[in-house]
Amino acid sequence: MAIDRIIQSIRTNKQNHLVNFRLRSKTEDFTNELFHILFDGETSVTENIEALAESFKYIYGGIETCEEEDYVSIWKRFLVGLPDILQQLNQDAKCIFMHDPAANSVEEVILAYPGFFAIAVYRLSHELQKYKMPLMPRMMSEYAHRLTGIDIHPGAEIGSPFFIDHGTGVVIGESAVIKNHVKIYQGVTLGALQVSKDMKDQKRHPTVEDHVTIYAGSTILGGETVIGAHSTIGGNVWLTASVPPDSIVYQTSEVKLKTREKES
């Protein structure tokens, strides 16, 4: 195929989905700037909040038809919610420090823990998700996913404090509900029992009540599945039905001794 035909074919097919990839990098920059404003001692809130507002305006304008009043209204509501989000994140960081013997300080948690970063981005993206602008929150959550291996949909409802230890491979679906004082470990999935496009507005993912611990590799599926308060779910458990409060659920292991021929 001649080069001009290749170019024309690309142009024709490209028209099906014209996207501005700068929006993705701008969203990642916005997320980092926001993280610095909330946590970095050398970043002035006063001096950087206006620049952050301009970044938000650019992203919002690229995703939606940006009328000035819409942008201003959403931005003001987002700012009003930031102190409460920061308070929750401080609780999250303190909880991680208090429950992880490997953590030497809250500062270490904020700077180095992928679980905390993923939770922080989730809480910020979840706030924007409330304003019916799902693309920007999703780009924020996928940025955290790429950096940490933790996939939290911004539509999930997660209380505080919340602790993700290690974190790689954690998946929390869009309609999952997680209450307060919950700890989960790497490889945990809170997913849908079945997937169909017509289920979009239905609750497809589990509910986890207060003070639940879910250990590594466990999979909990279904919108009607409820993990009762103060329960412990052991490693590699597969659950598609509810368990009552104060349950201990674990996968039994069978140990057998090897049989060896006697030495002659």
C-alpha positions, -999 to 999 in steps of 0.1 A, spaced: 0 0 0 14 34 -10 23 58 18 -4 83 8 -31 56 10 -18 46 44 -19 82 56 -54 87 42 -66 55 58 -52 66 92 -69 100 88 -102 84 80 -102 60 109 -88 86 133 -120 107 128 -139 81 147 -123 90 180 -105 123 182 -91 128 216 -68 153 232 -41 133 249 -27 165 266 -58 163 288 -43 131 303 -9 146 311 -26 178 324 -48 157 347 -17 139 360 0 172 366 -31 185 383 -32 155 406 5 160 416 0 197 422 -30 190 444 -11 164 463 17 189 469 -7 216 481 -22 193 506 9 176 520 42 193 509 55 217 536 74 238 511 44 243 488 24 274 496 -14 269 495 -20 306 489 6 309 460 -5 278 442 -42 275 445 -49 300 416 -26 280 393 -44 249 403 -77 265 394 -64 274 359 -53 238 354 -87 226 364 -104 251 340 -82 238 311 -90 202 318 -127 208 324 -129 229 292 -114 201 272 -139 175 285 -171 194 287 -186 225 271 -171 248 296 -194 277 305 -177 300 330 -204 297 356 -202 259 354 -165 259 359 -166 284 388 -194 266 406 -178 232 404 -144 245 414 -158 264 444 -176 232 456 -145 212 452 -125 237 473 -151 237 500 -147 199 502 -109 199 504 -105 204 542 -128 174 550 -109 153 525 -76 163 540 -89 154 575 -99 120 562 -65 115 546 -47 125 578 -68 98 596 -59 73 569 -22 80 572 -23 78 610 -42 45 608 -16 30 584 12 41 607 -4 27 638 -12 -7 623 19 -14 602 49 -23 623 71 -15 593 61 22 593 84 45 612 64 77 609 32 92 594 56 112 571 70 79 557 34 67 550 26 99 531 59 100 511 64 63 504 33 41 508 15 33 475 -16 24 494 -18 59 509 -12 75 475 -40 55 459 -64 63 487 -55 100 484 -61 101 447 -93 81 452 -107 106 477 -99 136 455 -113 120 423 -144 108 442 -152 144 451 -151 154 415 -171 123 405 -200 138 425 -203 166 399 -211 144 370 -178 148 352 -166 112 352 -137 114 327 -114 136 348 -119 115 380 -113 83 360 -80 97 345 -69 106 380 -77 71 393 -60 54 364 -29 76 370 -28 62 406 -35 27 392 -5 29 368 18 41 396 7 18 424 -10 -12 408 -41 -3 429 -73 2 410 -100 21 429 -129 34 408 -138 70 418 -174 60 421 -168 37 451 -179 48 486 -151 44 511 -152 55 547 -123 66 570 -99 55 582 -90 31 554 -58 10 552 -44 -7 521 -13 -27 529 12 -34 501 -16 -30 477 -5 -44 444 -34 -60 425 -61 -45 447 -93 -38 427 -123 -19 441 -153 -16 418 -175 14 410 -204 5 432 -185 -10 461 -192 4 496 -165 2 523 -174 15 557 -149 28 584 -118 11 599 -114 -14 571 -80 -30 562 -73 -48 530 -41 -64 517 -26 -70 483 -45 -88 456 -80 -83 470 -108 -78 446 -142 -63 454 -158 -70 421 -190 -78 402 -205 -113 401 -214 -108 364 -208 -80 339 -233 -66 315 -236 -31 300 -273 -29 311 -262 -33 347 -244 1 346 -267 18 371 -271 -12 394 -251 -20 425 -227 -47 412 -200 -47 439 -199 -57 475 -205 -38 508 -179 -41 535 -190 -30 570 -170 -14 598 -138 -30 613 -134 -57 586 -100 -71 576 -95 -88 542 -63 -106 537 -42 -111 505 -57 -126 474 -93 -127 485 -121 -122 459 -155 -109 470 -181 -105 443 -217 -93 439 -238 -62 447 -259 -81 473 -228 -95 491 -223 -79 525 -193 -86 548 -206 -81 583 -189 -58 608 -158 -70 627 -153 -99 603 -120 -113 591 -116 -127 556 -86 -149 552 -62 -151 523 -74 -165 489 -110 -168 500 -137 -167 472 -170 -152 484 -202 -146 464 -226 -145 494 -229 -124 525 -214 -133 559 -228 -121 593 -209 -98 617 -180 -112 636 -173 -140 610 -140 -156 604 -138 -169 568 -107 -188 557 -97 -213 531 -87 -246 546 -53 -261 536 -46 -298 535 -11 -309 544 1 -343 532 35 -359 537 54 -370 507 58 -408 503 94 -419 495 107 -452 486 129 -467 514 165 -466 506 180 -500 500 
